[in-house]
Amino acid sequence: MQSLRWIGRLSLALVIGFTARAGAQDAGVVEVTVTGEGLSEDSARNDALRKALEQGGGVEISSHSQTENFQLIRDTIYARADGIITDYKILEQGDAAGGVKFCKIKAKVSKSAIASTWGEVQNVLDQVGRPGISIYILERIDGQVQDSSILESQIENRLLKAGFNVYAGEQIRAIAGKESDDAAVESNVAKMQAIAKDFGTQIFITGTAQANSAGVKELAGEPTTMYNGDGMIKMYYTDTAQLLASESLANWRGGARGFHTISPQAGKKALENAGQELVERCYLSVMQQWATRISSGGELTLEVEGMTLADAIKLKKKIQEISPDKIKNVNHAMTKGIATFRIKAQMTAEELAEHLVGGEFASLIEIVDLKTNRIQAKKVGG
């Protein structure tokens, strides 16, 4: 009987202990139910994940509100929501009002995952500084090129508020020259890339927007000058000119009060109204690419001057040996003594550079410049 009582007390203690430990584990996890919207099912799901992170991790994130670059780190974490929230269930999804999709999910948000991600992003910012972006949008109203761009200003303000270093179109115009404006935006991506490189930015955004007169219409008893228009934005990595995202807004209509068919003021107002959606989509694309860049490195470029073909083949093999798990693929090309390696890697350029400055690499190459996704070097003794 005594031993039965002892076993009973031991069992009760074990149950209490396991319950306490489970409670301790669950204490750092918040379960939320949210609904997201987007133009596609994937974007609606990603929006729901961001909202889940914002709702479930709001207290944890706000505790860092005095941190330098708070908004940039916070928005980067939101952009990485699909990697941070791994335990979720889609409850319902389908069509919503306004031609968009919706996605309702139940998700478990881990405070410890938020804390570790915050530290990771902050560490990257300490290493590479705030990311820089060059912006140039060519804007026309009734076929006339405008000296400044409404859409450009909207994107610029959105990114500045988020904590990016922004170089706006006025600076690029001064370098490119008025006579080459059309070519700079519509066909000469290489020229835009060269200017963006001079600014030392990681991303450049370019595109066009236009508004054309569509007559006068009476709205709510007021004559309104109407304009039709469209806009297109493309985003590239500065170092490689790799296209990252393309956003467009077609066949929108807007205007402002007025009696005249031609009205630059009405055209600008129409562009301003239409740009709001396009700007937000552009911002989300920037944040997603920035989040991907700092978490995985994506495609890295290594340029080495003074190499022979034999040198390049040898270096390619050694790069692949750094980490078979993280180095997914290495391709190289030779042009006038410069070997260019394009490396698919689960690491940043900073991490790759740490390998390249030590061991046998130090006897092969010397690094002379390091950017977010590009490393420039020269052959030792070359």
C-alpha positions as CSV (number, residue, x, y, z in Angstrom):
1,M,0.0,0.0,0.0
2,Q,2.9,2.4,0.9
3,S,4.6,1.7,-2.4
4,L,1.3,2.3,-4.3
5,R,1.0,5.7,-2.6
6,W,4.6,6.5,-3.5
7,I,4.0,5.5,-7.1
8,G,0.9,7.7,-7.2
9,R,2.8,10.7,-5.8
10,L,5.6,10.1,-8.3
11,S,3.1,9.9,-11.2
12,L,1.4,13.1,-10.1
13,A,4.8,14.9,-9.8
14,L,5.8,13.7,-13.3
15,V,2.5,14.9,-14.8
16,I,2.9,18.3,-13.1
17,G,6.5,18.5,-14.3
18,F,5.6,17.7,-17.9
19,T,2.7,20.2,-17.8
20,A,4.9,22.9,-16.4
21,R,7.5,22.3,-19.1
22,A,4.8,22.3,-21.8
23,G,3.4,25.5,-20.4
24,A,6.9,27.1,-20.5
25,Q,7.3,26.1,-24.1
26,D,3.8,27.4,-25.0
27,A,4.4,30.6,-23.1
28,G,6.5,31.9,-26.0
29,V,4.0,31.0,-28.6
30,V,0.9,33.0,-29.5
31,E,-1.9,31.6,-31.7
32,V,-3.8,34.0,-33.9
33,T,-6.4,33.9,-36.6
34,V,-6.1,36.5,-39.4
35,T,-7.2,37.2,-42.9
36,G,-5.0,38.5,-45.7
37,E,-5.7,39.9,-49.2
38,G,-3.7,40.0,-52.4
39,L,-3.9,39.9,-56.2
40,S,-3.1,36.2,-56.1
41,E,-3.6,33.3,-53.7
42,D,0.1,33.4,-52.8
43,S,0.1,37.1,-52.2
44,A,-3.0,36.7,-50.0
45,R,-1.4,34.0,-48.0
46,N,1.8,36.0,-47.6
47,D,-0.3,39.0,-46.5
48,A,-2.0,36.8,-43.9
49,L,1.3,35.6,-42.6
50,R,2.6,39.2,-42.2
51,K,-0.6,40.1,-40.3
52,A,-0.2,37.1,-38.1
53,L,3.4,38.1,-37.3
54,E,2.3,41.7,-36.7
55,Q,-0.6,40.6,-34.4
56,G,1.1,37.8,-32.6
57,G,4.5,39.3,-32.3
58,G,3.5,42.9,-31.8
59,V,4.6,43.2,-28.2
60,E,8.0,41.5,-28.9
61,I,8.6,43.8,-31.9
62,S,7.6,47.0,-30.1
63,S,10.0,46.2,-27.3
64,H,12.8,47.1,-29.9
65,S,11.1,50.5,-30.8
66,Q,14.1,52.5,-29.6
67,T,16.5,50.4,-31.7
68,E,18.4,52.2,-34.5
69,N,16.8,51.3,-37.9
70,F,13.7,50.0,-36.1
71,Q,11.3,50.4,-39.0
72,L,13.6,48.8,-41.5
73,I,14.3,45.8,-39.3
74,R,10.6,45.5,-38.4
75,D,9.5,45.6,-42.1
76,T,12.3,43.2,-43.0
77,I,10.9,40.7,-40.4
78,Y,7.4,41.2,-41.8
79,A,8.7,40.5,-45.3
80,R,10.3,37.2,-44.0
81,A,7.0,36.1,-42.3
82,D,6.7,33.0,-44.5
83,G,10.0,31.8,-43.2
84,I,9.4,32.7,-39.5
85,I,5.9,31.3,-39.2
86,T,6.1,27.6,-40.1
87,D,3.1,26.3,-38.1
88,Y,-0.1,27.6,-39.6
89,K,-3.3,26.2,-41.2
90,I,-5.3,27.7,-44.0
91,L,-8.9,27.9,-42.8
92,E,-10.5,29.5,-45.8
93,Q,-9.5,31.1,-49.1
94,G,-11.1,32.4,-52.3
95,D,-12.3,35.5,-54.1
96,A,-12.9,38.8,-52.2
97,A,-14.5,42.1,-53.1
98,G,-12.6,44.3,-55.6
99,G,-11.3,41.4,-57.7
100,V,-8.7,40.3,-55.1
101,K,-8.1,37.0,-53.3
102,F,-8.4,36.4,-49.6
103,C,-6.8,33.8,-47.3
104,K,-7.8,33.2,-43.7
105,I,-5.3,31.3,-41.5
106,K,-4.7,30.1,-37.9
107,A,-1.0,30.5,-37.1
108,K,1.3,30.0,-34.1
109,V,3.8,32.9,-33.7
110,S,7.0,32.1,-31.8
111,K,8.5,35.0,-29.9
112,S,11.9,33.3,-29.8
113,A,11.9,33.1,-33.6
114,I,11.2,36.8,-33.8
115,A,13.9,37.6,-31.3
116,S,16.5,35.5,-33.2
117,T,15.5,37.0,-36.6
118,W,15.7,40.5,-35.2
119,G,19.2,39.9,-34.0
120,E,20.2,38.4,-37.4
121,V,18.8,41.4,-39.4
122,Q,20.4,43.9,-37.0
123,N,23.7,42.1,-37.4
124,V,23.6,42.3,-41.2
125,L,22.8,46.0,-41.0
126,D,25.8,46.5,-38.7
127,Q,28.0,44.8,-41.3
128,V,26.7,46.3,-44.5
129,G,24.9,49.5,-43.4
130,R,21.5,50.6,-44.6
131,P,20.7,49.4,-48.1
132,G,20.8,52.0,-50.9
133,I,18.3,52.4,-53.7
134,S,18.4,54.5,-56.9
135,I,15.1,55.5,-58.4
136,Y,14.3,57.0,-61.8
137,I,10.8,57.1,-63.3
138,L,10.2,58.8,-66.7
139,E,6.8,60.4,-66.5
140,R,4.7,62.0,-69.3
141,I,1.4,63.9,-69.3
142,D,-0.3,64.2,-72.7
143,G,3.0,63.0,-74.3
144,Q,5.1,65.7,-72.6
145,V,8.1,64.5,-70.5
146,Q,7.8,66.0,-67.0
147,D,10.8,67.6,-65.2
148,S,9.9,65.6,-62.1
149,S,7.9,62.4,-61.4
150,I,4.9,62.0,-59.1
151,L,5.3,58.3,-59.0
152,E,9.0,58.6,-58.4
153,S,8.4,60.9,-55.4
154,Q,5.9,58.5,-53.9
155,I,8.3,55.5,-54.1
156,E,11.1,57.7,-52.7
157,N,9.0,58.8,-49.7
158,R,7.8,55.3,-49.0
159,L,11.4,53.9,-48.9
160,L,12.8,56.8,-47.0
161,K,10.3,56.3,-44.2
162,A,11.3,52.6,-44.1
163,G,14.9,53.5,-43.5
164,F,16.6,53.0,-46.9
165,N,19.2,55.4,-48.4
166,V,17.5,56.8,-51.5
167,Y,19.0,58.5,-54.5
168,A,16.2,60.1,-56.4
169,G,15.7,60.9,-60.1
170,E,16.9,64.5,-59.9
171,Q,20.4,63.2,-59.1
172,I,20.3,60.7,-61.9
173,R,19.0,63.2,-64.4
174,A,21.9,65.5,-63.7
175,I,24.3,62.7,-64.6
176,A,22.4,61.1,-67.5
177,G,21.5,64.4,-69.2
178,K,18.1,65.4,-70.5
179,E,18.8,64.2,-74.1
180,S,19.2,60.6,-73.0
181,D,16.2,60.4,-70.6
182,D,14.1,58.2,-72.9
183,A,16.9,55.8,-73.6
184,A,18.0,55.7,-70.0
185,V,14.6,54.4,-68.9
186,E,13.1,52.5,-71.8
187,S,16.1,50.7,-73.3
188,N,19.4,51.5,-71.7
189,V,19.4,49.5,-68.5
190,A,23.2,49.3,-68.6
191,K,23.5,53.1,-68.4
192,M,21.1,53.1,-65.4
193,Q,23.1,50.3,-63.8
194,A,26.4,52.3,-64.2
195,I,24.9,55.4,-62.6
196,A,23.5,53.4,-59.7
197,K,26.9,51.8,-59.2
198,D,28.4,55.2,-58.9
199,F,26.0,55.9,-56.1
200,G,27.0,52.7,-54.4
201,T,23.4,51.4,-54.2
202,Q,22.3,47.8,-54.0
203,I,19.0,48.1,-56.0
204,F,17.9,50.4,-58.8
205,I,14.2,51.0,-59.7
206,T,13.2,52.4,-63.0
207,G,10.1,52.7,-65.2
208,T,7.6,54.9,-66.9
209,A,4.2,56.4,-66.1
210,Q,1.9,58.4,-68.3
211,A,-1.5,60.1,-68.2
212,N,-3.5,61.2,-71.2
213,S,-6.6,63.4,-71.5
214,A,-9.9,61.5,-71.7
215,G,-12.3,64.4,-71.8
216,V,-14.5,66.1,-69.3
217,K,-17.1,64.2,-67.3
218,E,-19.6,65.4,-64.7
219,L,-19.1,63.6,-61.3
220,A,-21.3,64.4,-58.3
221,G,-22.5,67.5,-60.1
222,E,-19.0,68.8,-60.7
223,P,-17.2,69.0,-64.1
224,T,-14.1,66.8,-63.9
225,T,-11.2,66.6,-66.3
226,M,-10.6,62.9,-66.8
227,Y,-7.3,61.2,-67.6
228,N,-6.4,57.6,-68.6
229,G,-3.0,56.2,-67.9
230,D,-0.7,53.3,-67.1
231,G,2.5,52.8,-65.2
232,M,5.3,50.2,-65.1
233,I,8.1,49.7,-62.6
234,K,11.1,47.3,-62.8
235,M,13.6,46.6,-60.1
236,Y,17.2,45.3,-60.6
237,Y,20.2,44.4,-58.6
238,T,22.8,47.1,-59.2
239,D,25.8,44.8,-59.3
240,T,24.4,42.3,-61.8
241,A,21.4,44.1,-63.5
242,Q,19.4,41.0,-62.6
243,L,15.7,41.7,-62.9
244,L,14.1,41.2,-59.5
245,A,10.5,42.4,-59.9
246,S,8.2,44.0,-62.5
247,E,5.0,45.7,-61.4
248,S,2.5,47.4,-63.7
249,L,-0.8,49.3,-63.4
250,A,-2.8,49.4,-66.7
251,N,-5.9,51.1,-67.8
252,W,-6.6,53.2,-64.7
253,R,-8.7,56.3,-64.8
254,G,-8.7,59.4,-62.7
255,G,-8.9,63.2,-62.8
256,A,-9.6,66.5,-61.0
257,R,-12.2,69.2,-61.1
258,G,-12.0,71.3,-64.2
259,F,-13.7,72.5,-67.4
260,H,-10.7,72.1,-69.8
261,T,-10.0,68.9,-71.7
262,I,-6.2,69.4,-71.3
263,S,-5.1,70.0,-67.7
264,P,-1.6,69.1,-66.5
265,Q,-2.8,69.6,-62.9
266,A,-5.6,67.0,-63.5
267,G,-3.0,64.7,-65.1
268,K,-0.7,65.0,-62.0
269,K,-3.6,64.4,-59.6
270,A,-4.6,61.3,-61.6
271,L,-1.0,60.0,-61.5
272,E,-0.9,60.6,-57.7
273,N,-4.1,58.7,-57.1
274,A,-3.2,55.8,-59.3
275,G,0.3,55.5,-58.0
276,Q,-0.7,54.6,-54.4
277,E,-1.4,51.0,-55.3
278,L,1.7,50.6,-57.5
279,V,3.9,52.2,-54.9
280,E,2.8,49.8,-52.2
281,R,3.3,46.8,-54.5
282,C,6.8,48.1,-55.4
283,Y,7.6,48.5,-51.7
284,L,6.6,45.0,-50.9
285,S,8.8,43.7,-53.7
286,V,11.7,45.7,-52.4
287,M,11.2,44.3,-48.9
288,Q,10.9,40.8,-50.1
289,Q,14.1,41.0,-52.2
290,W,16.0,42.7,-49.4
291,A,14.8,40.1,-46.9
292,T,15.9,37.3,-49.3
293,R,19.3,39.0,-49.9
294,I,20.2,39.3,-46.2
295,S,19.0,35.8,-45.3
296,S,20.4,33.7,-48.1
297,G,22.6,35.7,-50.3
298,G,20.9,34.6,-53.5
299,E,23.2,34.9,-56.5
300,L,26.6,36.2,-55.7
301,T,29.1,37.6,-58.2
302,L,32.9,37.2,-57.9
303,E,35.0,39.1,-60.4
304,V,38.8,38.3,-60.4
305,E,41.2,40.3,-62.6
306,G,44.4,38.8,-64.1
307,M,43.3,35.1,-64.2
308,T,44.0,32.5,-66.9
309,L,41.4,29.9,-67.8
310,A,43.4,27.3,-65.8
311,D,43.3,29.7,-62.8
312,A,39.6,30.1,-63.1
313,I,38.9,26.4,-63.3
314,K,41.0,25.8,-60.2
315,L,39.3,28.6,-58.3
316,K,35.8,27.3,-59.3
317,K,36.6,23.9,-57.8
318,K,37.9,25.4,-54.6
319,I,34.8,27.6,-54.2
320,Q,32.5,24.6,-54.6
321,E,34.5,22.8,-51.8
322,I,33.8,25.6,-49.3
323,S,30.5,24.2,-48.3
324,P,28.6,21.7,-50.4
325,D,25.5,22.4,-48.4
326,K,25.6,26.1,-48.9
327,I,27.3,26.5,-52.3
328,K,24.6,25.2,-54.7
329,N,26.1,26.1,-58.1
330,V,29.2,27.9,-59.5
331,N,29.5,29.1,-63.1
332,H,32.3,31.1,-64.6
333,A,33.1,33.1,-67.7
334,M,36.3,34.7,-69.0
335,T,36.5,38.1,-70.6
336,K,39.8,39.9,-71.3
337,G,41.6,38.4,-68.3
338,I,38.7,38.9,-65.9
339,A,37.0,35.8,-64.6
340,T,33.4,36.3,-63.5
341,F,31.9,33.7,-61.2
342,R,28.2,33.5,-60.6
343,I,27.6,31.6,-57.4
344,K,24.2,30.4,-56.1
345,A,24.8,30.2,-52.4
346,Q,23.0,30.1,-49.1
347,M,25.3,32.8,-47.7
348,T,25.9,36.5,-48.0
349,A,28.8,38.0,-49.9
350,E,30.3,39.0,-46.5
351,E,30.3,35.4,-45.4
352,L,31.8,34.2,-48.7
353,A,34.5,36.9,-48.5
354,E,35.5,35.5,-45.0
355,H,36.4,32.2,-46.7
356,L,38.2,33.8,-49.6
357,V,40.6,35.8,-47.5
358,G,42.0,32.8,-45.6
359,G,43.8,29.5,-46.2
360,E,44.8,28.6,-49.8
361,F,42.5,31.3,-51.2
362,A,44.8,34.0,-49.8
363,S,47.6,32.7,-52.1
364,L,45.3,32.8,-55.1
365,I,43.3,36.0,-54.9
366,E,43.2,39.4,-53.1
367,I,39.8,41.0,-52.5
368,V,39.7,44.7,-53.4
369,D,36.0,45.5,-53.0
370,L,33.0,44.1,-51.3
371,K,29.3,44.9,-52.0
372,T,26.1,43.3,-50.8
373,N,26.1,40.7,-53.6
374,R,29.4,41.3,-55.5
375,I,33.0,40.7,-54.6
376,Q,35.8,42.1,-56.7
377,A,39.4,40.7,-56.5
378,K,42.6,40.4,-58.4
379,K,45.0,37.4,-58.8
380,V,47.8,37.4,-56.3
381,G,51.0,38.4,-58.2
382,G,48.9,39.1,-61.3
